[in-house]
Amino acid sequence: MENLLESIRAATAPDATEDARAAGAKACRTLLTALEAKAGEPMAPAVQSPTSPGSAPVTATAIANVVAALGQLPPEQLLDLAIARLRAALPAGGEGVAPVPLKFQIVQLPRVGGRP
């Protein structure tokens, strides 16, 4: 999170370079995506339709930004996102297969050598 904020600070400096401004804009988009994410739903940037004017194809940089944003999330929120994605993959109206508990059988071994 601090890296994103530092990128924004550098981008808003009066003498910021074009690269710094571009990095700041990407950091802003990443933060916006994180803030708009709903609890329990996967965090994904809004994807424009390929036919909409001004849309850009998904680039490696965009993917890297999303991965970087996910790396900034606390583990609990990341797990919540993963669980939500897995639940969304379940068939409609189904709860899935109930897990079967493990069962262990304890076997008493005979004592050897007469020691208690």
WOPE-V272776 format. One line per field, one symbol per residue. ss: DSSP state (h for helix, s for strand, l for the rest). Layout:
# WOPE-V272776
ss: ???
This chain:
# WOPE-V272776
ss: lhhhhhhhhhhllllllhhhhhhhhhhhhhhhhhhhlllllllllllllllllllllllhhhhhhhhhhhhhllhhhhhhhhhhhhhhllllllllllllllllllllllllllll
